[in-house]
Amino acid sequence: MAKTQKDIMIVVGSPRKRGNSSILAKQVASGAKDAGARVQLFFLHGMNIKPCSACDGCRKKRGSGCVIRDDMHKLYPKMRAADAIVIASPIYWFTVSAQTKLFMDRWYAFGADENYKVLAEKKFGIVLTYADADPFSSGAVNALRTFQDAFNYLGAEVVGTVYGSAWKAGEISRNKPVMKQAYALGEKIATT
């Protein structure tokens, strides 16, 4: 019997739970839930996620996964189970936040057993916020390029991208077109 209800994992790489990328992530979650998906939201900032140590321990014994014992081991099974993953990040210093980058770097462990097949089978959504009106001078373009290159390498499908400018925490909620786009991304990722 085919699975009908989608499982959506939304990961927020902002230190602010009421910041702009968090607000858009919650808007994506609303759209996905209203479209019938099960949604789990994770805030990376409060999690203990260490950087990859380049030890290749995940490559030494098939099925071992990452040898670093931290909160990524809570996220790995969620990633495996999800039909789609949405990554929301503010732009800090011309690319994704450190929290987002740590999370992505630890995907290396998926390459050992499946050659990243588990990620290639997922649908992805991207949500970015930045404080400059221009996505080029803010660094948003660098972040988009990071995602483009990573997902091209994985062979994963990006269902949609939402990005917008806001200077102060929470300000994005007044940008009705971007809020509408975020909700629509949630609907799309839940039904695609």
N, C-alpha and C positions, 0 to 999 in steps of 0.2 A: 504494500500500500504506500502510495506516494505521500511524502511529507508536505503539508499545505501551509502550515504556519511557519514563517521564517524566524530564525533566531538572529538577532542583530546585536553586535557588540559595539559599543561606542566608547572610545578611549579619549580622554581629555588630557592634554599635556600642558595645561595652564596651572599656575600656582593659585589662581583665584577661582573659587567655586562660583562666584557671581561675576566673573569677568566676561569679556565679550565672546571669546571662543567657547566658553562654558555655556553661555546663553544660547548661542547658535547650536551647540551640541544638544542641548535640551529641546530645542525647537525641532531638530532632526528626529529626536526620540519621540516627540509628540506626533509628528507626521507618520512615523513608522508604526507606533502603537495604534493610531487611528486607522491605519491600513491593515491592522490585524497581526502585526508582528509582536514577538516577545523581545523585549529590549533590556539589555543590561548596560549600565553606565559605570565606567571606572575612571576615577581621578588619579592620574599617575603621581601627582605631587605628594600625596600622603602615603605612597607606597615605598617600600624598601627595594629599589631596583638598582643594582650595581652595574657598572660598565662591563662589557665583555673583556675578559682578561687575555684573549687570544691564546688560550692554552690548548685549544683543539681537543679538550676533554670530551666534548660531544661527538667527536669523530673517532675516538679511540675504541669505544665499545658500542656496537650497534644497539640502538634503542635506549641508550643511557640519557639522552637529552643533555641539557646544560648542567654542568657540574656545580655552578654557583647556586647555592641554596638561598634564595631570596623570594620576593613576591612575584617574580616572573613565573614561578611554578604555580601560582594561582591563576595566572593569565594564559599560560600555554594551553591548558585543557579548554578554557573558554574560547580561545582562538580556533582550536580544532573543531569545536562543536558549532561555532557560528557559521551561518550561511553568508553573512556579510559583516564587514568591519568598517566602522567609520572612525577616522582619526581627526580630531579637532586640536588645533594648535595655534597659539598666538605666534607672531613673528617677533623673535628676540634676536637682535644683532644679526639681521639679514638672512635668517632662515628659521626653521622650526625651533621650538624651545628645547632646552637640554633634556627635559623630561621625555619629550617625544622622541628625540634622537636616541636616548638610552633604550627606550622601548623597542625602537626599530633595529638598533644594533644587535639586540639579543635574539632577533629572528634567525641569526646565523645558525643557531642550534637546530632549526628545522631542516637544514641542508644535509645533515648527516644521514638520516634514514630515508627521506622521501625526495631528496633533491628539490626541496621547496614545493613539492606537489600539493601539500595541504594548503599552502598560501595561494598557489596558482588557481585553486578551485574556488576561492572566495571572490565575492564582489566587494569592492572598496568604494568608500566615499571619503572625500577630503573637505575639511572645513578649516579655513584660515581667517585670522583677523590681524590687522596691523594698524599702526597709528598714523601712517602717512597716507595721503590721498592717492599716491601713485604706487601701484604694485611693484614697479621697477626699483624706485629709490628706497622703498621700505624693505626690500629683500623678499617679498612674497614670491617673486618670480624664481628666486633661488630655491625656495621651499617647494614650489610647484615642480621645478626641474628635478629635485631630489625624489619626489614621489613618482614623477614620470619615468625616471631612470630605474628606480627600484621595481616598479610594477611592470615595466617592459621586460626587465631581467627575469622576473618571476613568471611572466606570462599571465598576470592577473588583470582582470577587468576593472577599470575605474568607472563606476556607474555615474558619478557626478561630482562636481566640485562647487563649493560655495565659498566666496571670500568677500570680505568687506572691511572698510576702514572705520575706525572709531578711536578717539583719543583717550577717553576716560572709561574706567571700568563700568560696564553696564550700558554704555551709550549706544551700543549696537542695537538694542531693543527698539530704539526710535527709528531705525532704518527699515521701514516697512518692506521695501522690495527685497532686501537681503533676508529678512525674517521669513518672508513668503518663500524665497528660494530654498531656505533651510528646511522648512516644513515639507516642501515638494520633494526635496532630496530624500527625506525620511519615507515619504509615500512610495517613491520610485524604488528605493533600495529594498523596501518590504515586499514589493510586487514583481520585481524583475527576476 
